[in-house]
Amino acid sequence: PNTPQTSSPNCATVTEWTSRWAAPESAGITPPAESFLATLKKELAHRRVFKTRAEARLAIRHWVEAWYNRRRLHSALGYQTPIEWEDHYRHTNTMAA
């Protein structure tokens, strides 16, 4: 239905591609990973069409590095970005050592 498609017939959709490496039924998937994939699909994959897998990979990498890790606030991290949380964690552990 509104699954993002690639224009090449031999390219999987982003939803199919991410499902292959992190389907909930696969061994070892964690609730945070399921949450991340749901967010990725909702905020990126379901909003556009990718011409190739390479284009989809580049868009995912950019979304993670530029948005998800640097600007998006995470409730599980006290409404900090992952980068802010890591910086605070490193600073706290450096001071304690």
Backbone bond lengths (Angstrom), bond angles and torsions (degrees), N, CA, C in turn:
res aa  C-N    CA-C-N  psi(-1)  N-CA   C-N-CA  omega(-1)  CA-C   N-CA-C  phi
1 P - - - 1.453 - - 1.518 111.66 -
2 N 1.341 121.70 -89.17 1.454 120.36 176.97 1.524 110.95 -106.33
3 T 1.327 115.60 37.38 1.451 121.96 174.08 1.521 108.24 -76.61
4 P 1.336 118.81 131.59 1.454 119.61 -178.82 1.521 109.96 -65.39
5 Q 1.287 116.42 133.65 1.448 121.29 -178.87 1.518 109.85 -110.55
6 T 1.310 114.94 155.25 1.452 119.61 169.95 1.511 106.57 -99.30
7 S 1.308 117.98 156.21 1.451 120.11 -176.50 1.518 112.43 -79.39
8 S 1.317 118.26 -19.78 1.458 121.40 178.19 1.520 109.83 -86.16
9 P 1.339 118.21 131.17 1.465 119.57 -176.60 1.525 114.46 -63.93
10 N 1.311 118.87 -22.33 1.465 119.46 -179.64 1.517 112.49 -97.01
11 C 1.324 118.89 9.91 1.463 123.10 175.75 1.512 109.13 -100.65
12 A 1.307 116.26 130.37 1.463 120.81 178.30 1.520 109.87 -74.42
13 T 1.317 116.12 156.70 1.459 119.40 173.01 1.521 107.96 -69.60
14 V 1.313 116.41 161.11 1.461 119.92 178.26 1.518 109.91 -61.28
15 T 1.328 117.10 -38.47 1.460 120.68 179.30 1.521 110.65 -62.15
16 E 1.324 117.85 -45.52 1.467 120.57 178.24 1.524 110.75 -64.87
17 W 1.331 116.81 -40.60 1.457 121.48 -177.86 1.527 111.00 -63.42
18 T 1.346 116.70 -47.03 1.459 119.05 179.98 1.514 111.15 -70.31
19 S 1.323 117.66 -31.77 1.464 120.45 179.25 1.520 111.75 -64.68
20 R 1.322 117.03 -32.12 1.467 119.93 -178.99 1.519 112.51 -66.34
21 W 1.326 117.61 -38.15 1.464 118.32 -176.88 1.504 113.43 -96.71
22 A 1.314 118.75 -7.43 1.460 118.51 -179.66 1.525 112.07 -152.07
23 A 1.313 116.24 44.91 1.461 119.11 176.80 1.521 109.30 -67.88
24 P 1.336 118.94 141.11 1.464 121.25 -177.77 1.519 113.59 -55.43
25 E 1.321 117.66 -29.79 1.460 118.88 -179.06 1.535 113.09 -79.65
26 S 1.328 117.75 -9.43 1.455 119.32 179.61 1.524 110.14 -73.55
27 A 1.306 115.65 152.59 1.464 120.77 -178.62 1.523 110.14 -65.84
28 G 1.312 115.58 136.17 1.445 120.24 172.90 1.517 116.37 90.23
29 I 1.316 119.25 -3.50 1.466 119.26 179.15 1.524 108.88 -70.74
30 T 1.303 116.24 138.43 1.458 120.94 -177.62 1.523 110.26 -112.44
31 P 1.313 117.83 157.95 1.467 119.86 176.69 1.540 113.37 -54.88
32 P 1.350 119.60 -40.11 1.470 117.33 176.54 1.531 112.91 -62.06
33 A 1.335 117.17 -36.43 1.465 120.01 177.84 1.520 110.51 -66.93
34 E 1.324 117.33 -41.74 1.463 120.45 176.54 1.522 110.31 -61.11
35 S 1.324 117.53 -41.64 1.452 122.26 179.51 1.527 110.70 -64.30
36 F 1.330 116.69 -43.50 1.462 120.93 178.38 1.522 110.82 -59.76
37 L 1.339 116.84 -47.22 1.462 119.96 -178.65 1.523 111.51 -64.54
38 A 1.315 117.48 -38.33 1.463 120.43 177.49 1.530 110.19 -62.86
39 T 1.332 116.52 -41.73 1.463 120.77 178.75 1.520 110.50 -65.95
40 L 1.320 117.32 -44.36 1.466 122.05 177.98 1.527 110.77 -56.73
41 K 1.300 116.52 -46.51 1.460 120.39 -179.05 1.523 111.11 -66.07
42 K 1.340 116.75 -44.03 1.466 121.00 -177.12 1.527 111.84 -68.36
43 E 1.330 117.49 -43.96 1.457 120.77 -173.39 1.524 114.66 -88.62
44 L 1.336 117.78 -18.91 1.465 119.31 -177.63 1.522 112.37 -127.91
45 A 1.301 116.86 -61.05 1.459 120.93 -168.09 1.521 114.08 -65.12
46 H 1.299 118.57 -37.53 1.460 120.74 -177.08 1.522 112.39 -81.84
47 R 1.314 116.85 0.87 1.466 120.41 -176.72 1.513 113.89 -105.56
48 R 1.332 118.38 -5.32 1.463 118.47 -177.15 1.510 112.69 -152.62
49 V 1.316 115.18 168.19 1.458 123.05 177.94 1.520 107.45 -110.90
50 F 1.319 116.43 133.95 1.457 121.62 179.28 1.525 108.99 -106.72
51 K 1.322 116.63 137.68 1.462 120.78 -179.30 1.531 111.75 -76.88
52 T 1.327 116.90 -33.29 1.463 121.16 -177.21 1.523 109.55 -142.14
53 R 1.318 115.80 166.90 1.465 120.18 173.75 1.519 110.75 -64.25
54 A 1.324 115.86 -37.72 1.471 119.66 179.56 1.528 110.21 -60.95
55 E 1.322 117.06 -41.61 1.462 120.44 177.62 1.530 110.70 -63.67
56 A 1.326 117.14 -41.44 1.468 121.04 178.43 1.524 110.46 -63.94
57 R 1.332 117.51 -44.80 1.473 120.66 179.18 1.521 111.25 -60.57
58 L 1.336 116.84 -43.73 1.456 120.89 179.81 1.530 110.82 -63.53
59 A 1.311 116.81 -42.42 1.469 120.77 178.63 1.528 110.93 -64.04
60 I 1.324 117.24 -40.97 1.472 121.25 178.37 1.523 109.95 -64.48
61 R 1.325 116.96 -46.07 1.469 120.45 179.52 1.529 110.53 -59.42
62 H 1.324 116.24 -45.63 1.462 120.18 179.47 1.536 110.48 -63.32
63 W 1.324 117.87 -43.82 1.470 121.73 -179.90 1.528 110.47 -59.97
64 V 1.335 116.68 -44.24 1.471 120.06 -179.49 1.524 110.76 -66.30
65 E 1.328 116.48 -49.94 1.464 120.02 -174.70 1.527 113.33 -72.83
66 A 1.315 117.84 -41.33 1.464 120.45 -174.70 1.520 113.73 -88.76
67 W 1.307 117.57 -29.68 1.467 119.51 -175.49 1.519 112.45 -113.13
68 Y 1.324 117.53 -60.72 1.465 121.62 -170.67 1.528 112.03 -61.91
69 N 1.314 118.66 -44.32 1.469 121.33 -177.30 1.530 113.94 -85.72
70 R 1.324 118.26 -24.72 1.464 120.52 -171.47 1.525 115.67 -108.37
71 R 1.339 117.98 -26.05 1.463 119.12 -175.08 1.523 114.23 -125.26
72 R 1.320 117.36 -29.74 1.463 120.32 -174.46 1.531 109.87 -75.99
73 L 1.323 116.59 125.88 1.462 121.24 178.95 1.527 109.15 -80.29
74 H 1.319 116.26 139.21 1.462 122.44 -176.87 1.522 109.24 -116.50
75 S 1.311 116.21 123.01 1.469 119.80 -178.22 1.524 111.54 -62.63
76 A 1.319 117.90 -35.07 1.469 121.22 -179.70 1.530 112.05 -67.64
77 L 1.334 116.87 -15.90 1.461 121.06 -179.83 1.525 111.30 -108.73
78 G 1.321 116.62 24.90 1.459 120.17 179.98 1.517 112.66 68.86
79 Y 1.317 116.52 34.86 1.468 123.44 -179.65 1.522 112.35 57.80
80 Q 1.321 114.33 43.55 1.452 122.72 171.82 1.522 107.20 -116.12
81 T 1.323 116.44 163.39 1.458 119.72 171.17 1.531 107.31 -79.38
82 P 1.323 118.33 159.41 1.469 119.20 176.26 1.532 112.50 -57.79
83 I 1.319 117.71 -37.27 1.465 120.55 179.11 1.531 110.34 -64.28
84 E 1.338 117.38 -45.13 1.470 120.59 177.87 1.520 111.04 -61.54
85 W 1.325 117.04 -42.38 1.456 121.18 -179.21 1.526 110.77 -63.80
86 E 1.337 117.02 -44.73 1.470 120.09 179.04 1.525 111.06 -63.24
87 D 1.335 116.88 -42.70 1.470 119.70 178.56 1.521 111.18 -59.83
88 H 1.343 116.98 -44.55 1.459 121.29 178.58 1.533 110.53 -63.59
89 Y 1.327 116.70 -43.54 1.469 121.60 179.89 1.530 110.76 -61.24
90 R 1.326 116.56 -46.67 1.475 120.12 179.46 1.526 111.21 -63.14
91 H 1.324 116.55 -42.63 1.467 120.81 -179.25 1.539 110.09 -64.61
92 T 1.327 116.83 -43.06 1.467 121.48 -179.62 1.526 110.55 -64.38
93 N 1.322 117.18 -42.79 1.461 120.54 -178.66 1.513 112.43 -73.91
94 T 1.322 118.22 -29.56 1.462 121.50 176.33 1.527 109.66 -69.01
95 M 1.316 116.76 -40.36 1.462 121.26 -179.60 1.526 111.06 -68.72
96 A 1.337 117.82 -32.45 1.466 121.72 -178.24 1.527 111.90 -77.41
97 A 1.307 117.17 -22.75 1.473 120.61 -174.82 1.490 113.42 -82.46
